[in-house]
Amino acid sequence: MLSKCSCACGHGYVEVSGSPVLRFKCHCTICQSVYGKPFADIVALRSNQVARPVSPVLQFRRHRLPPAVSRGTCSSCNKPVVGFLPLAPFFGLAFVPAENFPASVTLPEAALHTFYDRRVADVHDELPKISGYWTSQWAVSSRFMCGLMRR
């Protein structure tokens, strides 16, 4: 299965293969700024599930010192399209906004909220709410690895 995931204007896109591993909602201040929303609804995949090269209109930027996500936004509408986080040689994560997937793709339910201590508004749901940098990083990483092992 190959899915074309694009921003709202359609100029910025990536092609994703296979099934997503994890979905979560990130409340970090970088996501708030990049997404222009109180939190980002993110789908995590293995970085090799994103076909290269990616759309030529994407502009990549890191918003903090490494290790950091390299976030690609569309140069036309400035909306996020994909982010990459290398973890080891030949292995990394890719993050695609849930809204960028076509409606025909079945996405997993969100598993947790991260960086909840940075939230701008409370969220009233039953998902775990993780606060702090390292605990948020660990929560995503460990759930991602468990998701890979379940396949």
Secondary structure, DSSP 8 states (H G I E B T S, - for coil): -EEEEE-TTSSSEEEEES---EEEEE--HHHHHHHTSSSEEEEEEEGGGB-SS--TTEEEEESSSSS--EEEEETTT--EEEEEEEEETTEEEEEEEGGGS-TTS-------EESGGG-SS---SSS-B--SHHHHHHHHHHHHHHHHHT-
